[in-house]
Amino acid sequence: MISSISRTVSALRAYQQKMEVTADNIANVSTERFKKSSATAIEGSNGDVQLNIKPVNTEGYRYHEFEGDKMVEKEGSNVDLGEEIPEMMITQRVYEANLKTLQTHDRMLGSLLDIIS
């Protein structure tokens, strides 16, 4: 049972970090030439949850802006809020599910200790 707690805690840590990556992407949606990161949860060798974070090097949107008396082409970030917000909602729900699992483990161990003593 302790190994399952360890796996659940690793999932909580991974999804917390995934939420941080998504929050960073959202915070930089208006930052010129910002490249978002992608975070993917994978199963580790011991059955724990690990996070694979890598930058997404696609081009951002192009726009024109005046600098002095010249029109200059610029590149915005490649963050799409239409992708990031739903991803954050899914990550939140997965985090909550793992937290509920950990709470259930805690209640089960408490009941077991009550029975033994």
C-alpha positions in Angstrom: 0.0 0.0 0.0 2.9 2.4 0.7 4.1 2.1 -2.9 0.7 3.2 -4.2 1.0 6.3 -1.9 4.4 7.0 -3.3 3.0 6.8 -6.9 0.1 9.1 -6.0 2.4 11.7 -4.4 4.6 11.5 -7.6 1.5 12.2 -9.6 0.6 15.2 -7.4 4.0 16.6 -7.9 4.0 16.0 -11.7 0.6 17.6 -12.2 1.5 20.6 -10.0 4.5 21.1 -12.2 2.4 20.7 -15.3 0.0 23.4 -13.9 3.0 25.7 -13.4 4.2 25.2 -17.0 0.7 26.0 -18.3 0.5 29.1 -16.0 3.8 30.3 -17.4 2.5 29.9 -20.9 -0.6 31.8 -20.1 1.3 34.6 -18.3 3.5 35.1 -21.4 0.7 35.1 -24.0 1.5 38.7 -24.9 5.2 38.5 -24.6 7.0 39.1 -28.0 8.6 36.0 -29.4 7.8 33.9 -26.3 7.9 30.1 -27.1 5.5 28.0 -25.0 6.5 24.7 -23.3 4.7 21.4 -23.5 4.4 19.1 -20.5 3.4 15.5 -20.9 2.9 13.0 -18.1 4.7 9.7 -18.6 5.0 6.5 -16.5 8.4 6.1 -14.9 10.3 2.9 -14.4 8.8 2.3 -10.9 5.3 3.1 -11.9 5.6 6.6 -10.7 4.5 9.7 -12.7 7.1 11.8 -14.4 6.8 14.9 -16.5 8.4 15.4 -19.9 8.8 19.2 -20.5 9.9 20.5 -23.8 9.7 23.8 -25.7 7.4 24.1 -28.6 9.3 25.9 -31.3 6.5 26.8 -33.7 6.3 30.4 -34.9 4.1 32.9 -33.1 1.6 35.1 -34.9 2.9 37.9 -37.1 1.9 41.5 -36.8 3.0 44.9 -37.9 3.8 47.8 -35.6 5.1 51.3 -36.0 8.6 52.0 -34.5 9.1 55.7 -35.0 8.1 56.4 -38.6 8.7 52.8 -39.9 6.3 49.9 -40.0 8.1 46.8 -38.5 7.0 43.2 -38.7 7.1 41.5 -35.3 6.4 38.0 -34.0 4.1 37.4 -31.0 4.1 34.3 -28.7 3.0 30.9 -30.0 0.7 30.5 -27.0 -3.0 29.7 -27.9 -5.3 30.3 -25.0 -7.9 28.1 -26.7 -5.5 25.2 -26.0 -4.0 26.3 -22.7 -7.2 27.0 -20.7 -8.8 23.6 -21.4 -5.5 21.9 -20.7 -5.3 23.7 -17.3 -8.8 22.6 -16.5 -8.0 18.9 -17.2 -4.8 19.2 -15.2 -6.7 20.6 -12.3 -9.2 17.7 -12.4 -6.4 15.1 -12.6 -4.7 16.7 -9.6 -7.9 16.7 -7.6 -8.5 13.0 -8.4 -5.0 12.1 -7.2 -5.5 14.2 -4.1 -8.8 12.3 -3.4 -6.9 9.0 -3.8 -4.3 10.1 -1.2 -7.1 11.1 1.2 -8.7 7.7 0.8 -5.4 6.0 1.5 -5.1 8.1 4.6 -8.6 7.1 5.8 -7.9 3.4 5.1 -4.7 3.5 7.1 -6.4 5.3 9.9 -9.2 2.6 10.0 -6.6 -0.2 9.9 -4.8 1.3 12.8 -8.1 1.7 14.7 -8.9 -2.0 14.1 -5.4 -3.1 15.2 -5.3 -1.1 18.4 
